[in-house]
Amino acid sequence: MPIHDLGYRSWQGKRTLRLLRPLFVARSGITLIWRRPLIKLMLMIAWLPIIVPAGGIFAFEYSTTDPALRRFVIQILSGPMQRPDLGIQVVNDPTAARHDVWSTLILGFFRVPQLFAMVLLIGLIAPLLISYDLRSKAYLQYFSRPLSPGEYIVGKSAVIWFFLTMIATVPALTLYLLGVLLSPELSVVSTTWDIPLRILAASFVLIVPTTTLAIGYSSCTSENRYASFAWFATWVMGSVAYQILTNIPRMGRRDTVPIDPDRWRLLSPYHTLGKVESWVFGLDTSDGAVWPAMLVLLAVTIIGTIFVHRRLIARLSV
């Protein structure tokens, strides 16, 4: 009978519930990334743009008594928001336009500052997840415990979910709360009560597909810089391709050529997300045109998850 048994032995201790196991993976990733001062600085800067839509909501709520504020709101809606029809509705019936004005301003917050912050933030933190584990062989330490590849993927994805929630969902909900507090009366809640639900739905649309895409790039290589390059190239090249192909019919022609914004939209992740988010906020009622964008995001999520799972299985099988 051997004195020291060096073979594999079954775990006799108490195991954590399967639903809680990804939390331990997420906690280690969040702790690792939170140590970087640049990430903390980005999180603080990402909250600054909330001032602009909050000011727009404040100006709209008091525009009925101040003509200067009304002109300011109409200029914002007709200019940066590209909703001159909504500006006309503000003049005719501001009460009926309240829901769409709030939704337009909050959607603008999602589409411009927070989406750019999301692209930059994920580009910095996603390669530190699976790519870092592949290079340092840390994934062997994870899977030496009773952890499945699916639980590992969920845990790593939860790291990105956490940071994106901090720069998108929480600021947007805070923006809605500020809009209610800045309004002259609390009756605005009766006409805008569904906006927080739409914020959560838009956050889901933003966070899940982008996280899957980033995790997929991170699992392709053990070099962080390659994963970061692929991530940024996808957004930049997709947006450039969309702009070029959409505006080609106008080049070299004096007459005004109508532009079909949906023809090449699926080439650009930025514009694909914008289409679905606009539909979520009730500002795009063309159901037939939004379904292709939704299917693309769903395909990215499903195919990306399967790809990462197979990559991990292949690594563990070596």
Backbone bond lengths (Angstrom), bond angles and torsions (degrees), N, CA, C in turn:
res aa  C-N    CA-C-N  psi(-1)  N-CA   C-N-CA  omega(-1)  CA-C   N-CA-C  phi
1 M - - - 1.470 - - 1.530 108.68 -
2 P 1.345 117.84 123.80 1.463 119.79 -177.11 1.520 111.55 -69.02
3 I 1.340 114.24 145.59 1.467 119.50 178.08 1.526 110.45 -78.50
4 H 1.366 117.29 -41.43 1.465 122.18 179.71 1.527 108.62 -117.66
5 D 1.305 116.38 117.98 1.465 121.50 177.58 1.527 108.39 -95.91
6 L 1.329 116.89 110.07 1.467 121.35 -177.03 1.523 112.23 -96.85
7 G 1.295 118.01 6.49 1.457 119.91 -179.61 1.518 112.01 -79.50
8 Y 1.354 115.98 179.14 1.456 121.73 179.07 1.522 109.48 -72.56
9 R 1.301 115.07 137.10 1.449 121.53 178.05 1.521 109.68 -128.11
10 S 1.282 116.44 144.73 1.466 120.03 179.96 1.523 110.27 -69.33
11 W 1.355 114.57 148.24 1.464 121.08 -179.62 1.516 109.75 -73.21
12 Q 1.334 115.56 124.52 1.462 121.02 -177.27 1.530 112.86 -100.76
13 G 1.336 116.73 -6.76 1.450 120.00 -177.27 1.523 112.46 -81.34
14 K 1.315 116.17 -177.10 1.457 122.49 -179.77 1.521 109.78 -84.21
15 R 1.318 116.70 129.90 1.455 121.40 -178.29 1.529 110.92 -96.02
16 T 1.332 114.43 149.46 1.459 120.60 176.58 1.525 109.77 -75.56
17 L 1.304 116.68 148.70 1.454 120.73 176.72 1.521 110.61 -58.32
18 R 1.323 116.23 144.76 1.461 120.64 -176.97 1.525 112.03 -59.68
19 L 1.320 117.08 -36.81 1.458 119.71 -179.10 1.522 111.94 -66.73
20 L 1.312 118.23 -22.64 1.460 121.57 -178.11 1.523 113.64 -95.71
21 R 1.316 117.71 -12.79 1.456 119.88 -176.67 1.536 113.04 -62.81
22 P 1.352 119.49 -41.27 1.469 118.09 177.33 1.526 113.32 -60.48
23 L 1.337 117.81 -24.41 1.461 120.26 -179.96 1.523 111.65 -63.63
24 F 1.325 116.97 -34.91 1.463 119.83 179.65 1.532 110.75 -70.20
25 V 1.332 116.50 -36.26 1.465 120.30 175.01 1.520 109.88 -65.93
26 A 1.332 116.41 -43.59 1.460 120.30 179.87 1.528 111.35 -64.95
27 R 1.319 116.78 -39.38 1.468 119.54 -178.53 1.516 111.39 -63.39
28 S 1.331 117.38 -40.94 1.459 119.47 179.45 1.516 111.23 -66.41
29 G 1.350 116.86 -38.17 1.462 119.72 178.76 1.509 112.53 -69.09
30 I 1.319 117.41 -42.48 1.468 120.71 178.90 1.523 110.62 -64.22
31 T 1.325 116.80 -40.64 1.463 120.51 178.89 1.522 111.32 -62.62
32 L 1.337 116.20 -41.65 1.463 120.80 -179.98 1.526 111.45 -63.71
33 I 1.321 116.46 -44.83 1.464 120.40 -176.57 1.524 111.16 -75.58
34 W 1.334 117.31 -33.30 1.460 120.83 -177.17 1.523 111.97 -65.70
35 R 1.305 117.85 -18.64 1.466 120.77 179.43 1.520 112.32 -72.08
36 R 1.305 118.04 -15.59 1.462 121.50 -177.51 1.522 110.37 -82.53
37 P 1.324 118.20 121.13 1.476 120.76 -179.89 1.529 112.85 -61.59
38 L 1.341 116.95 -31.44 1.461 119.70 -179.39 1.520 111.76 -63.18
39 I 1.317 117.11 -37.43 1.466 120.64 179.86 1.525 110.45 -66.42
40 K 1.327 116.62 -42.26 1.468 119.87 178.09 1.524 110.79 -62.81
41 L 1.330 116.56 -40.07 1.465 120.26 178.62 1.527 111.00 -64.16
42 M 1.329 116.68 -41.58 1.466 119.90 179.11 1.518 111.84 -64.17
43 L 1.310 117.21 -38.65 1.467 120.15 179.12 1.521 110.83 -63.41
44 M 1.323 116.61 -39.24 1.465 119.39 178.67 1.519 111.39 -69.75
45 I 1.324 117.12 -41.80 1.467 120.25 -179.67 1.527 110.92 -66.58
46 A 1.348 116.63 -34.10 1.464 120.27 -178.03 1.523 112.31 -63.46
47 W 1.321 117.71 -20.36 1.465 120.59 179.09 1.530 112.79 -84.06
48 L 1.314 118.27 -17.01 1.461 120.52 -175.11 1.532 113.81 -63.24
49 P 1.341 120.21 -39.76 1.477 119.04 -178.82 1.515 114.78 -62.19
50 I 1.325 118.44 -10.08 1.460 120.06 179.94 1.527 111.24 -62.27
51 I 1.329 116.65 -20.44 1.466 120.98 -178.62 1.522 111.41 -63.81
52 V 1.333 117.01 -37.53 1.471 120.62 -174.95 1.529 111.99 -67.03
53 P 1.343 120.90 -56.61 1.475 118.19 178.40 1.518 113.25 -65.36
54 A 1.338 117.75 -30.59 1.468 119.24 176.69 1.527 110.09 -63.63
55 G 1.335 116.42 -40.99 1.458 119.50 175.94 1.516 112.25 -65.03
56 G 1.347 116.74 -35.70 1.460 119.91 177.74 1.516 112.27 -65.78
57 I 1.335 117.02 -41.50 1.465 120.56 177.59 1.523 110.27 -64.98
58 F 1.331 116.54 -42.32 1.465 120.21 178.00 1.530 110.98 -60.52
59 A 1.343 115.94 -44.88 1.469 119.44 -179.82 1.526 111.12 -63.96
60 F 1.323 117.33 -38.46 1.462 119.57 -179.93 1.525 111.05 -65.93
61 E 1.324 117.85 -44.37 1.455 120.96 -176.23 1.533 111.91 -64.42
62 Y 1.312 117.93 -28.55 1.468 120.95 179.90 1.524 112.51 -104.99
63 S 1.339 117.38 7.98 1.465 120.07 -178.04 1.519 112.71 -72.57
64 T 1.327 117.60 -19.48 1.469 119.53 -179.52 1.517 111.84 -68.30
65 T 1.316 117.34 -24.53 1.471 121.18 -179.22 1.521 112.94 -108.63
66 D 1.320 117.48 -7.85 1.466 120.68 -178.21 1.524 108.97 -129.48
67 P 1.336 118.05 108.24 1.477 120.74 -179.26 1.529 112.50 -60.70
68 A 1.323 118.24 -32.46 1.468 120.58 -179.77 1.529 110.48 -65.35
69 L 1.321 116.77 -42.38 1.461 120.07 177.38 1.524 111.33 -66.37
70 R 1.328 117.06 -34.83 1.460 119.59 178.59 1.519 110.40 -64.90
71 R 1.336 117.44 -43.21 1.467 119.79 177.21 1.528 111.11 -62.85
72 F 1.333 115.97 -37.13 1.460 120.35 178.88 1.525 110.90 -63.64
73 V 1.325 117.47 -43.81 1.461 121.75 179.91 1.524 110.57 -64.94
74 I 1.325 116.39 -42.89 1.467 120.14 -179.82 1.528 110.53 -63.74
75 Q 1.329 117.59 -38.91 1.462 121.03 178.07 1.529 111.31 -64.41
76 I 1.322 117.21 -40.01 1.466 120.29 178.62 1.527 110.81 -65.58
77 L 1.330 116.29 -45.29 1.460 119.76 -177.95 1.526 111.74 -68.16
78 S 1.311 116.89 -37.48 1.463 120.36 -178.53 1.523 112.34 -79.70
79 G 1.338 117.11 -26.25 1.459 121.33 -177.12 1.510 112.91 -95.58
80 P 1.340 117.87 -93.75 1.473 120.33 -175.72 1.528 114.28 -59.82
81 M 1.336 117.70 -37.32 1.463 120.07 -178.23 1.527 113.10 -80.44
82 Q 1.341 117.64 -15.39 1.465 123.05 178.64 1.524 112.27 55.98
83 R 1.326 115.67 43.14 1.463 121.63 177.79 1.524 110.24 -129.33
84 P 1.348 118.08 65.89 1.470 118.92 178.93 1.520 112.66 -62.73
85 D 1.334 117.60 -29.76 1.461 120.32 177.23 1.517 111.65 -62.75
86 L 1.326 115.52 -37.18 1.454 119.62 178.28 1.524 111.10 -70.68
87 G 1.334 116.55 -32.59 1.465 119.78 175.41 1.516 111.67 -62.85
88 I 1.324 117.12 -39.12 1.465 120.93 177.07 1.525 110.34 -66.04
89 Q 1.306 116.97 -38.36 1.465 120.80 179.07 1.524 111.29 -66.82
90 V 1.332 116.57 -33.64 1.467 119.97 176.44 1.520 110.52 -61.37
91 V 1.319 117.14 -38.49 1.463 121.05 179.59 1.528 110.68 -69.31
92 N 1.328 116.78 -42.90 1.458 120.72 -174.71 1.529 112.90 -78.47
93 D 1.326 117.05 -46.70 1.469 121.01 -175.74 1.530 109.20 -147.95
94 P 1.328 118.37 84.24 1.471 120.34 -177.00 1.520 113.75 -63.60
95 T 1.322 117.93 -30.54 1.463 120.03 179.69 1.525 111.57 -65.31
96 A 1.329 115.86 -43.28 1.463 119.82 179.10 1.529 111.97 -69.79
97 A 1.329 116.25 -25.06 1.469 120.42 -178.17 1.525 112.83 -87.71
98 R 1.340 118.00 -7.83 1.467 121.03 -173.30 1.532 111.98 -56.16
99 H 1.321 117.99 -49.60 1.466 121.02 -175.60 1.525 111.09 -60.24
100 D 1.337 116.47 -45.90 1.462 119.76 -179.27 1.522 112.16 -68.49
101 V 1.331 117.38 -34.48 1.469 119.89 178.55 1.527 110.24 -66.25
102 W 1.314 117.27 -47.26 1.464 120.62 177.70 1.526 110.68 -60.49
103 S 1.330 116.27 -45.75 1.462 120.04 -178.89 1.522 111.21 -63.27
104 T 1.327 117.05 -39.75 1.466 120.62 -179.83 1.520 111.16 -64.83
105 L 1.327 117.42 -43.06 1.458 120.55 -179.72 1.528 111.69 -67.88
106 I 1.329 117.17 -40.39 1.468 120.02 179.03 1.528 110.12 -70.28
107 L 1.331 117.80 -37.87 1.461 120.21 176.10 1.530 110.92 -63.49
108 G 1.335 117.04 -39.64 1.459 119.97 175.62 1.513 112.00 -60.71
109 F 1.334 116.63 -35.15 1.462 121.27 175.76 1.528 110.34 -64.44
110 F 1.335 117.37 -40.09 1.456 121.77 177.30 1.527 111.43 -67.62
111 R 1.333 116.36 -42.26 1.457 120.59 -168.41 1.521 113.48 -76.44
112 V 1.326 118.19 -36.56 1.465 118.98 -172.15 1.525 112.17 -101.83
113 P 1.334 119.97 -75.18 1.473 116.75 -173.35 1.518 114.08 -69.11
114 Q 1.342 117.58 -40.57 1.454 118.53 -175.05 1.520 112.52 -75.00
115 L 1.319 117.74 -32.15 1.461 118.82 178.49 1.526 111.11 -69.74
116 F 1.330 116.49 -39.88 1.462 119.26 176.36 1.529 110.53 -66.34
117 A 1.325 116.85 -38.97 1.468 119.60 176.65 1.513 110.73 -64.89
118 M 1.345 116.79 -36.60 1.456 120.82 178.22 1.523 111.35 -63.48
119 V 1.333 116.76 -45.69 1.465 120.37 -179.41 1.528 110.48 -61.58
120 L 1.319 116.80 -44.14 1.462 119.84 -179.21 1.527 111.38 -68.41
121 L 1.329 116.86 -42.69 1.463 120.29 -177.35 1.525 111.53 -65.26
122 I 1.333 117.42 -47.33 1.461 120.10 179.96 1.521 110.83 -64.17
123 G 1.334 116.22 -37.39 1.458 119.08 178.26 1.508 113.49 -61.65
124 L 1.327 116.28 -23.18 1.456 120.31 179.71 1.525 112.82 -91.83
125 I 1.335 117.39 -33.76 1.459 118.59 -172.50 1.528 113.86 -101.26
126 A 1.338 118.48 -29.53 1.467 119.81 -176.19 1.526 112.77 -61.83
127 P 1.349 120.05 -42.64 1.474 118.40 179.04 1.527 113.33 -64.14
128 L 1.336 117.22 -18.09 1.465 119.40 179.46 1.523 112.39 -80.54
129 L 1.319 117.12 -2.38 1.454 120.48 -176.15 1.530 110.82 -92.45
130 I 1.325 117.74 -89.45 1.464 119.67 -176.12 1.529 111.54 -74.69
131 S 1.344 118.34 -40.23 1.466 120.11 179.30 1.519 111.22 -57.78
132 Y 1.302 115.94 -43.68 1.464 120.24 179.21 1.530 111.01 -64.11
133 D 1.326 116.37 -40.06 1.465 119.57 178.81 1.523 111.79 -65.99
134 L 1.345 116.42 -36.71 1.458 119.62 179.26 1.528 111.48 -68.34
135 R 1.318 116.81 -38.67 1.465 119.79 -178.30 1.526 111.38 -73.10
136 S 1.320 117.05 -40.18 1.461 120.86 -177.10 1.528 113.39 -91.17
137 K 1.344 117.22 0.03 1.466 122.70 -177.58 1.533 112.00 62.75
138 A 1.324 116.72 23.50 1.458 119.80 -179.65 1.524 111.97 -69.84
139 Y 1.335 116.59 -22.36 1.470 118.35 179.93 1.528 111.60 -63.54
140 L 1.343 116.70 -25.98 1.469 119.11 177.10 1.525 111.14 -66.22
141 Q 1.328 115.56 -33.74 1.465 119.10 177.82 1.524 110.59 -69.81
142 Y 1.348 116.98 -38.09 1.462 119.87 177.54 1.526 110.88 -61.95
143 F 1.340 115.70 -48.48 1.462 119.66 -173.31 1.526 113.18 -83.98
144 S 1.326 116.69 0.22 1.469 118.05 169.92 1.519 110.73 -75.02
145 R 1.303 116.17 -10.84 1.454 122.51 175.80 1.530 109.55 -100.95
146 P 1.315 118.81 168.15 1.480 120.59 179.41 1.530 111.00 -72.95
147 L 1.344 115.29 71.23 1.462 122.08 -177.77 1.522 108.42 -126.74
148 S 1.322 117.18 128.02 1.461 121.10 179.86 1.526 109.92 -87.36
149 P 1.338 118.39 159.04 1.471 120.37 176.55 1.521 112.85 -57.48
150 G 1.335 117.13 -37.08 1.460 119.20 178.44 1.518 112.24 -63.76
151 E 1.319 117.32 -41.09 1.466 121.09 178.23 1.523 110.74 -67.07
152 Y 1.321 116.50 -35.70 1.464 120.55 176.70 1.524 110.98 -64.55
153 I 1.342 117.00 -42.88 1.463 121.27 179.60 1.526 110.69 -64.13
154 V 1.327 116.26 -44.42 1.468 119.62 179.17 1.527 110.28 -62.47
155 G 1.330 117.28 -41.54 1.459 120.23 179.44 1.519 112.40 -63.10
156 K 1.335 117.07 -44.14 1.456 120.44 178.51 1.531 111.13 -67.24
157 S 1.322 116.93 -39.19 1.469 120.17 177.59 1.520 111.20 -64.82
158 A 1.344 116.72 -35.18 1.466 120.54 -179.13 1.519 111.74 -63.31
159 V 1.319 117.36 -26.22 1.470 119.72 175.79 1.522 109.92 -61.89
160 I 1.330 116.09 -47.29 1.471 120.02 179.35 1.513 110.13 -69.84
161 W 1.334 117.99 -38.50 1.469 120.28 177.40 1.523 110.60 -56.77
162 F 1.308 116.37 -42.13 1.463 120.58 -177.72 1.527 110.82 -61.36
163 F 1.318 116.96 -49.82 1.462 119.85 -176.23 1.529 112.01 -70.52
164 L 1.328 117.28 -35.55 1.467 118.82 177.58 1.528 111.00 -69.44
165 T 1.314 116.92 -35.32 1.461 119.46 175.03 1.523 111.02 -62.46
166 M 1.331 116.05 -36.47 1.460 120.34 -179.45 1.525 112.93 -69.05
167 I 1.341 118.24 -27.63 1.466 119.69 -177.61 1.527 113.10 -105.62
168 A 1.325 118.37 -9.03 1.462 120.28 -178.17 1.521 112.36 -122.49
169 T 1.329 117.76 -61.50 1.458 120.85 -173.10 1.523 112.23 -68.79
170 V 1.329 116.69 -51.80 1.469 119.86 -177.26 1.532 111.39 -62.89
171 P 1.350 120.45 -45.67 1.471 118.71 176.43 1.520 113.38 -61.81
172 A 1.346 117.70 -37.49 1.465 119.71 179.85 1.528 111.32 -66.34
173 L 1.334 117.24 -41.98 1.462 120.00 176.43 1.529 110.86 -65.42
174 T 1.324 116.35 -37.05 1.468 120.06 175.93 1.516 110.45 -64.64
175 L 1.340 116.40 -38.01 1.460 120.59 177.35 1.518 111.20 -61.52
176 Y 1.325 117.31 -43.10 1.465 120.03 177.50 1.524 110.66 -62.87
177 L 1.323 117.19 -42.76 1.460 120.59 179.47 1.532 110.68 -62.84
178 L 1.327 116.40 -40.72 1.465 119.76 176.88 1.520 110.71 -63.27
179 G 1.350 116.25 -38.13 1.461 119.01 178.21 1.512 111.95 -61.87
180 V 1.321 116.63 -40.45 1.469 120.10 177.82 1.518 111.02 -66.36
181 L 1.335 116.94 -43.19 1.461 120.64 -178.63 1.523 112.12 -69.47
182 L 1.331 117.60 -31.08 1.462 120.90 -179.21 1.527 112.67 -83.31
183 S 1.322 117.29 -10.43 1.465 120.63 -179.68 1.524 110.00 -75.14
184 P 1.328 116.97 151.35 1.461 119.61 -179.02 1.525 113.88 -68.50
185 E 1.330 117.49 -19.57 1.462 120.31 179.56 1.523 109.42 -148.82
186 L 1.325 116.43 150.55 1.457 121.57 -176.77 1.522 113.28 -78.01
187 S 1.333 117.56 -0.47 1.472 119.79 179.15 1.524 111.69 -67.56
188 V 1.336 117.50 -11.05 1.469 119.28 178.54 1.527 110.87 -64.06
189 V 1.328 117.26 -22.46 1.466 120.38 -179.89 1.525 110.69 -62.52
190 S 1.329 117.10 -33.20 1.465 120.21 -177.57 1.523 112.47 -67.15
191 T 1.335 117.29 -24.83 1.467 120.59 -179.86 1.523 112.91 -102.87
192 T 1.324 117.36 -10.68 1.472 119.86 -177.68 1.525 112.29 -125.35
193 W 1.326 118.34 16.16 1.468 121.46 -174.19 1.519 112.87 -61.66
194 D 1.339 117.63 -26.87 1.458 119.93 -176.40 1.528 113.36 -84.35
195 I 1.316 118.26 -8.95 1.470 120.51 -177.36 1.530 112.07 -63.14
196 P 1.346 120.41 -41.92 1.477 117.83 175.69 1.521 113.28 -58.48
197 L 1.338 117.55 -36.47 1.461 120.10 176.84 1.527 110.88 -65.80
198 R 1.321 115.81 -38.75 1.465 119.99 177.38 1.529 110.95 -67.66
199 I 1.317 117.22 -33.56 1.465 120.55 176.35 1.521 110.32 -63.10
200 L 1.329 116.52 -43.64 1.461 120.18 178.56 1.530 110.95 -64.04
201 A 1.334 116.78 -41.36 1.469 119.83 178.93 1.525 111.10 -65.87
202 A 1.346 117.21 -42.69 1.465 120.56 178.29 1.528 111.13 -64.87
203 S 1.324 116.75 -35.06 1.467 120.41 176.64 1.519 110.63 -64.41
204 F 1.326 116.42 -40.80 1.465 120.35 177.50 1.525 110.48 -61.65
205 V 1.325 116.26 -44.17 1.463 120.95 178.78 1.519 110.97 -61.86
206 L 1.324 116.98 -37.44 1.457 121.17 -178.86 1.524 112.35 -75.82
207 I 1.322 116.93 -43.35 1.469 121.02 -167.99 1.520 112.89 -80.19
208 V 1.322 118.01 -46.17 1.468 120.19 -170.29 1.532 113.03 -66.58
209 P 1.342 120.20 -52.67 1.478 117.90 -178.76 1.527 112.91 -66.03
210 T 1.333 117.27 -39.50 1.461 119.26 -178.90 1.527 111.45 -66.44
211 T 1.333 116.58 -37.59 1.459 119.52 177.11 1.524 111.05 -64.28
212 T 1.324 117.02 -43.64 1.464 120.40 179.56 1.519 111.04 -62.03
213 L 1.338 116.70 -42.14 1.468 120.17 178.61 1.526 111.10 -62.93
214 A 1.323 116.60 -43.57 1.469 120.22 -179.56 1.514 111.82 -66.31
215 I 1.337 117.30 -41.53 1.454 120.99 178.10 1.532 110.50 -64.74
216 G 1.336 116.12 -36.22 1.459 119.89 177.72 1.515 111.98 -62.82
217 Y 1.342 116.87 -45.49 1.459 119.75 176.51 1.530 111.26 -63.44
218 S 1.314 116.34 -38.91 1.461 120.57 -178.32 1.514 111.98 -65.73
219 S 1.339 117.23 -30.18 1.458 120.32 -178.79 1.522 113.10 -83.47
220 C 1.340 116.93 -9.87 1.464 120.33 -176.94 1.521 112.97 -78.01
221 T 1.307 117.43 -24.06 1.452 120.37 -172.58 1.520 110.44 -145.73
222 S 1.314 115.26 157.38 1.465 120.64 174.67 1.518 111.73 -95.00
223 E 1.340 116.92 0.45 1.461 121.87 178.51 1.519 109.65 -100.85
224 N 1.318 116.63 120.64 1.464 120.93 -176.79 1.531 112.03 -60.66
225 R 1.319 116.75 -39.60 1.460 119.62 -173.68 1.525 111.93 -66.42
226 Y 1.331 117.17 -31.52 1.459 119.28 178.10 1.524 111.17 -69.11
227 A 1.313 116.38 -41.39 1.464 119.90 178.26 1.527 110.92 -64.93
228 S 1.331 117.20 -40.80 1.466 120.71 178.46 1.525 111.25 -64.75
229 F 1.340 116.16 -42.49 1.469 119.95 179.88 1.527 110.78 -62.36
230 A 1.328 117.66 -44.72 1.460 120.88 179.94 1.525 110.98 -62.27
231 W 1.323 116.99 -39.58 1.466 121.41 179.74 1.521 111.48 -63.37
232 F 1.327 117.13 -52.37 1.460 119.86 -178.57 1.525 111.52 -67.62
233 A 1.333 118.10 -36.28 1.455 120.75 179.62 1.526 111.55 -63.86
234 T 1.307 117.19 -35.95 1.468 120.73 178.98 1.520 111.00 -60.36
235 W 1.321 116.94 -44.64 1.465 120.43 -178.06 1.515 112.06 -74.62
236 V 1.316 117.05 -43.34 1.471 119.71 -177.06 1.521 110.76 -69.47
237 M 1.322 117.96 -51.16 1.449 121.36 -177.43 1.529 111.52 -66.37
238 G 1.328 117.41 -36.52 1.457 119.42 177.91 1.514 112.04 -64.10
239 S 1.331 116.60 -43.49 1.465 119.93 179.29 1.520 111.74 -67.37
240 V 1.340 116.81 -41.23 1.466 120.37 179.11 1.525 110.52 -64.22
241 A 1.337 117.35 -43.84 1.466 120.81 179.25 1.525 110.91 -61.31
242 Y 1.325 116.93 -41.10 1.467 120.24 179.50 1.527 110.86 -63.23
243 Q 1.320 116.82 -45.80 1.465 120.25 -178.40 1.522 111.46 -64.13
244 I 1.333 117.27 -41.22 1.463 120.29 -178.38 1.522 110.88 -67.60
245 L 1.320 116.55 -50.28 1.459 119.84 -176.48 1.524 112.24 -67.94
246 T 1.319 117.25 -29.66 1.463 120.25 179.70 1.521 111.56 -74.59
247 N 1.331 117.01 -35.80 1.462 120.82 -175.83 1.524 113.80 -96.14
248 I 1.347 118.89 -0.90 1.462 121.13 178.71 1.530 112.28 -58.23
249 P 1.353 119.91 -42.09 1.472 118.66 -179.32 1.529 113.98 -58.59
250 R 1.314 118.48 -23.81 1.467 120.83 -178.89 1.523 113.35 -84.74
251 M 1.331 116.94 -16.90 1.457 120.41 -175.01 1.525 110.67 -70.10
252 G 1.327 115.63 129.49 1.461 121.68 176.39 1.505 114.66 74.25
253 R 1.327 118.06 13.63 1.456 120.76 179.46 1.516 109.66 -125.52
254 R 1.321 115.05 138.03 1.459 120.02 -179.08 1.524 112.11 -85.71
255 D 1.324 115.80 -31.21 1.460 117.81 -179.31 1.532 109.77 -76.00
256 T 1.298 114.65 155.55 1.461 120.84 -179.03 1.521 110.16 -79.30
257 V 1.312 115.56 119.76 1.458 121.10 -179.93 1.525 108.80 -101.85
258 P 1.322 118.53 125.32 1.474 119.13 178.64 1.522 111.10 -64.27
259 I 1.323 115.64 138.62 1.458 122.22 -177.49 1.517 109.36 -102.34
260 D 1.313 115.46 132.61 1.469 121.36 174.40 1.524 107.77 -97.82
261 P 1.330 118.73 100.84 1.465 119.91 -175.88 1.517 113.89 -69.85
262 D 1.331 117.80 -16.08 1.462 120.59 -177.13 1.529 113.28 -91.55
263 R 1.314 118.65 -8.68 1.459 120.31 -173.16 1.520 112.08 -66.01
264 W 1.337 116.29 -45.12 1.463 121.19 -177.07 1.518 112.14 -112.93
265 R 1.308 117.53 15.74 1.459 121.02 -174.47 1.531 112.64 -61.76
266 L 1.303 117.00 -36.91 1.466 120.49 -174.51 1.525 112.61 -68.30
267 L 1.329 118.15 -12.05 1.459 120.40 176.31 1.525 112.11 -74.64
268 S 1.311 116.97 -20.23 1.460 121.77 -174.46 1.521 110.41 -114.08
269 P 1.332 118.50 117.32 1.474 119.62 175.58 1.523 112.29 -58.73
270 Y 1.334 116.34 -35.61 1.467 120.04 -179.38 1.527 111.10 -61.51
271 H 1.312 117.28 -47.87 1.459 120.80 -177.21 1.528 111.84 -77.15
272 T 1.319 117.02 -28.76 1.464 119.65 175.39 1.523 110.85 -65.72
273 L 1.332 116.64 -46.19 1.462 120.28 176.23 1.527 111.12 -61.51
274 G 1.336 116.27 -41.49 1.457 119.76 -179.23 1.515 112.77 -61.50
275 K 1.327 116.59 -36.51 1.467 120.28 178.93 1.516 110.89 -63.49
276 V 1.328 116.64 -47.09 1.466 120.28 -177.64 1.527 110.77 -70.13
277 E 1.323 117.88 -40.60 1.463 120.73 179.58 1.518 111.07 -63.93
278 S 1.335 116.79 -39.96 1.461 119.86 176.97 1.526 110.93 -62.19
279 W 1.316 117.17 -38.24 1.466 121.00 177.07 1.521 110.85 -67.52
280 V 1.323 117.49 -38.73 1.461 121.21 179.22 1.526 110.69 -61.82
281 F 1.311 117.75 -39.69 1.462 121.23 179.75 1.523 112.83 -80.72
282 G 1.327 117.22 2.78 1.457 120.38 176.93 1.510 114.24 77.17
283 L 1.323 118.08 16.55 1.460 121.80 -178.51 1.509 112.47 -97.84
284 D 1.314 117.99 -10.79 1.460 123.21 176.92 1.520 107.29 -124.17
285 T 1.306 115.81 107.56 1.471 120.64 -175.11 1.525 112.86 -96.13
286 S 1.329 117.86 5.63 1.468 120.90 -179.41 1.523 109.48 -83.85
287 D 1.330 116.09 83.76 1.455 120.96 -176.47 1.522 112.27 -60.25
288 G 1.331 116.27 -37.59 1.455 119.06 -178.35 1.512 113.13 -63.27
289 A 1.333 118.15 -31.88 1.460 121.40 -177.64 1.520 112.45 -84.80
290 V 1.328 118.17 -21.62 1.457 120.56 -175.82 1.524 112.23 -84.78
291 W 1.332 117.66 -21.61 1.459 119.47 -176.46 1.530 113.14 -64.58
292 P 1.341 120.84 -40.63 1.473 118.57 175.87 1.519 112.98 -58.55
293 A 1.333 117.14 -39.67 1.468 120.17 178.99 1.524 110.48 -65.85
294 M 1.331 117.22 -40.32 1.460 120.38 178.59 1.525 111.20 -65.31
295 L 1.332 117.16 -39.07 1.461 120.52 178.85 1.518 111.58 -66.48
296 V 1.325 116.96 -36.28 1.466 120.04 177.69 1.523 110.46 -64.34
297 L 1.325 117.11 -45.82 1.466 120.16 178.69 1.528 111.19 -63.21
298 L 1.329 116.61 -39.01 1.465 120.04 177.95 1.532 110.87 -65.80
299 A 1.334 116.15 -40.49 1.466 119.97 179.26 1.521 111.03 -65.29
300 V 1.334 116.89 -41.07 1.463 119.86 177.85 1.526 110.49 -60.39
301 T 1.323 116.67 -41.84 1.467 120.69 -179.18 1.526 111.70 -65.31
302 I 1.319 116.90 -48.23 1.467 120.48 -176.11 1.530 111.45 -70.26
303 I 1.337 116.01 -50.37 1.465 119.65 -177.86 1.522 110.87 -65.10
304 G 1.338 116.62 -40.04 1.461 119.66 178.93 1.516 112.32 -62.91
305 T 1.326 116.95 -41.19 1.472 120.31 178.93 1.519 111.43 -64.76
306 I 1.334 116.68 -43.60 1.468 120.19 178.50 1.527 110.62 -63.48
307 F 1.335 116.25 -40.47 1.468 120.05 -179.68 1.522 111.51 -62.51
308 V 1.329 117.22 -46.67 1.466 120.64 179.74 1.519 110.61 -63.32
309 H 1.324 117.36 -41.27 1.461 121.20 179.71 1.525 110.90 -60.74
310 R 1.319 116.81 -43.31 1.465 120.09 179.99 1.523 111.46 -69.26
311 R 1.320 117.13 -34.76 1.462 119.60 177.12 1.534 110.88 -62.65
312 L 1.302 115.66 -41.47 1.472 119.34 179.04 1.519 111.49 -67.64
313 I 1.331 116.38 -41.69 1.463 119.79 178.41 1.531 110.56 -61.64
314 A 1.340 115.83 -39.66 1.465 119.52 179.12 1.512 111.24 -65.20
315 R 1.327 117.56 -38.06 1.461 120.60 178.32 1.521 110.99 -66.41
316 L 1.309 116.60 -41.83 1.456 120.35 -177.45 1.526 112.40 -73.58
317 S 1.333 116.35 -18.79 1.458 119.88 -178.84 1.520 112.95 -85.20
318 V 1.326 117.23 -10.79 1.469 120.63 -178.41 1.527 110.29 -69.68
